[in-house]
Amino acid sequence: MRKVFIVDDDATFARILAANFQRIDEYRVDIFRTARELLDRTLEDPPDVVITDLVMPEMNGLQLTRELRRADP
C-alpha cells in the first residue's frame, strides 16, 4: 500500500483530495494541517508521495519540499 501525505491549511480541500485517493484501495492517506506536523511524522514514517499546498503559514510548500529533500535526497 502506498502512503500519501497531504498538507494543507484548508482542511476541507485536504479532505476532498484525500477522499479521491482513498477510493482506490492501494493508497493510505494522512492529512496534516502544518508542514511541521508532516515533517515530524516523516521522520518516523516516510511517505511515498507528498502533496503540499504552496501558501501556508509558518513554512510554505517550497520550503517544505526543500526540507524533505534534505532529509531524504
Secondary structure as the mmCIF struct_conf table of DSSP 4:
data_model
#
loop_
_struct_conf.conf_type_id
_struct_conf.id
_struct_conf.beg_label_comp_id
_struct_conf.beg_label_asym_id
_struct_conf.beg_label_seq_id
_struct_conf.end_label_comp_id
_struct_conf.end_label_asym_id
_struct_conf.end_label_seq_id
STRN STRN1 ARG A 2 VAL A 7
BEND BEND1 ASP A 9 ASP A 9
HELX_RH_AL_P HELX_RH_AL_P1 ALA A 11 GLN A 22
TURN_TY1_P TURN_TY1_P1 ARG A 23 ARG A 23
BEND BEND2 ILE A 24 ILE A 24
TURN_TY1_P TURN_TY1_P2 ASP A 25 GLU A 26
STRN STRN2 TYR A 27 PHE A 32
BEND BEND3 ARG A 33 THR A 34
HELX_RH_AL_P HELX_RH_AL_P2 ALA A 35 GLU A 44
BEND BEND4 ASP A 45 ASP A 45
BEND BEND5 ASP A 48 ASP A 48
STRN STRN3 VAL A 49 THR A 52
BEND BEND6 LEU A 54 VAL A 55
BEND BEND7 PRO A 57 MET A 59
HELX_RH_AL_P HELX_RH_AL_P3 GLY A 61 ALA A 71
#
